[in-house]
Amino acid sequence: MTTLFLLTFYLMKYYYFSLNIPYQTFRSHYSGVSNTIQVVTHNGLRLQLSAAKFRPFLTQLGIRGQFRLTTDQNNKFIKLETL
């Protein structure tokens, strides 16, 4: 492994949280009126994310599950994934 890769890996931040937003709620609330979703991590930290980041996870049931948000050391979005 290169030093740059190791440095980048160790500077990333991970946030874990659960979501349960029904389909109609997501479509009506986050398709125009509000474009952000506020979540509370398992450690109690409040985060605000663009609703667009969750669209790949939208199913007929809505957005449900455990998620991990990865950011860089400046809290810039890297990726969002389900666990």
Backbone hydrogen bonds in HBPLUS format (Angstrom, degrees):
<---DONOR---> <-ACCEPTOR-->    atom                        ^
c    i                          cat <-CA-CA->   ^        H-A-AA   ^      H-
h    n   atom  resd res      DA  || num        DHA   H-A  angle D-A-AA Bond
n    s   type  num  typ     dist DA aas  dist angle  dist       angle   num
A0006-LEU N   A0002-THR O   3.11 MM   4  6.40 167.7  2.13 153.3 156.3     1
A0007-LEU N   A0003-THR O   2.88 MM   4  6.02 160.6  1.91 151.8 157.4     2
A0008-THR N   A0004-LEU O   2.92 MM   4  6.06 164.1  1.94 150.7 155.1     3
A0009-PHE N   A0005-PHE O   2.87 MM   4  6.04 161.6  1.90 152.9 158.3     4
A0010-TYR N   A0006-LEU O   3.04 MM   4  6.19 161.7  2.07 149.7 153.5     5
A0011-LEU N   A0007-LEU O   3.14 MM   4  6.26 131.8  2.38 140.7 152.8     6
A0011-LEU N   A0008-THR O   3.26 MM   3  5.24 136.7  2.46  96.1 107.8     7
A0012-MET N   A0009-PHE O   3.42 MM   3  5.60 159.6  2.47 103.2 109.0     8
A0013-LYS N   A0071-THR O   2.82 MM  58  5.17 161.4  1.86 139.7 145.5     9
A0071-THR N   A0013-LYS O   2.95 MM  58  5.17 158.5  1.99 143.3 149.8    10
A0015-TYR N   A0069-LEU O   2.88 MM  54  5.04 153.1  1.95 145.4 153.1    11
A0069-LEU N   A0015-TYR O   2.79 MM  54  5.04 163.1  1.81 151.5 156.3    12
A0042-HIS N   A0016-TYR O   2.81 MM  26  5.90 153.6  1.88 158.0 159.9    13
A0017-PHE N   A0067-PHE O   3.09 MM  50  5.42 157.4  2.15 141.5 146.9    14
A0067-PHE N   A0017-PHE O   2.74 MM  50  5.42 165.9  1.75 171.5 176.1    15
A0019-LEU N   A0065-GLY O   2.91 MM  46  5.58 153.5  1.98 156.3 165.1    16
A0065-GLY N   A0019-LEU O   2.98 MM  46  5.58 140.3  2.14 161.1 154.1    17
A0021-ILE N   A0063-ILE O   2.84 MM  42  5.15 164.7  1.87 149.3 153.0    18
A0063-ILE N   A0021-ILE O   2.84 MM  42  5.15 158.3  1.88 150.6 156.3    19
A0026-PHE N   A0022-PRO O   3.01 MM   4  6.33 162.5  2.04 159.2 164.1    20
A0027-ARG N   A0023-TYR O   2.92 MM   4  6.20 171.0  1.93 161.0 163.2    21
A0028-SER N   A0024-GLN O   2.91 MM   4  5.94 163.5  1.94 147.2 151.8    22
A0029-HIS N   A0025-THR O   2.90 MM   4  5.74 162.7  1.93 147.6 153.5    23
A0030-TYR N   A0026-PHE O   2.88 MM   4  5.33 153.7  1.95 139.0 147.3    24
A0034-SER N   A0029-HIS O   3.03 MM   5  5.91 150.1  2.12 158.0 167.3    25
A0051-ALA N   A0035-ASN O   2.81 MM  16  5.23 171.5  1.81 127.2 128.8    26
A0037-ILE N   A0049-LEU O   2.70 MM  12  5.28 159.0  1.74 157.7 165.3    27
A0049-LEU N   A0037-ILE O   2.83 MM  12  5.28 169.0  1.84 152.7 154.7    28
A0039-VAL N   A0047-LEU O   2.81 MM   8  5.32 159.0  1.85 155.4 162.4    29
A0047-LEU N   A0039-VAL O   2.84 MM   8  5.32 164.0  1.87 153.2 158.1    30
A0041-THR N   A0045-LEU O   2.79 MM   4  5.19 167.8  1.81 153.6 153.7    31
A0044-GLY N   A0041-THR O   2.89 MM   3  5.15 165.5  1.91 115.1 118.3    32
A0053-LYS N   A0050-SER O   3.07 MM   3  5.64 148.5  2.17 112.6 120.4    33
A0054-PHE N   A0051-ALA O   2.97 MM   3  5.50 152.6  2.05 114.3 122.4    34
A0055-ARG N   A0052-ALA O   3.31 MM   3  5.32 151.8  2.39 100.9 108.7    35
A0057-PHE N   A0054-PHE O   2.89 MM   3  5.46 151.9  1.97 120.3 129.2    36
A0058-LEU N   A0055-ARG O   3.14 MM   3  5.17 169.2  2.15 110.8 114.0    37
A0059-THR N   A0062-GLY O   2.97 MM   3  5.00 164.2  1.99 130.3 135.4    38
A0062-GLY N   A0059-THR O   3.00 MM   3  5.00 144.3  2.13  99.8 110.7    39
A0083-LEU N   A0066-GLN O   2.90 MM  17  5.45 153.3  1.97 141.7 142.1    40
A0068-ARG N   A0081-GLU O   2.81 MM  13  5.42 154.1  1.87 157.6 164.5    41
A0081-GLU N   A0068-ARG O   3.04 MM  13  5.42 156.1  2.10 143.8 151.5    42
A0070-THR N   A0079-LYS O   2.81 MM   9  5.22 169.0  1.82 165.4 165.1    43
A0078-ILE N   A0070-THR O   2.85 MM   8  5.40 146.7  1.96 160.3 151.0    44
A0079-LYS N   A0070-THR O   3.19 MM   9  5.22 157.7  2.24 131.9 136.7    45
A0072-ASP N   A0076-LYS O   2.97 MM   4  5.37 147.8  2.08 137.9 147.3    46
A0075-ASN N   A0072-ASP O   2.97 MM   3  5.17 155.8  2.03 119.5 119.6    47
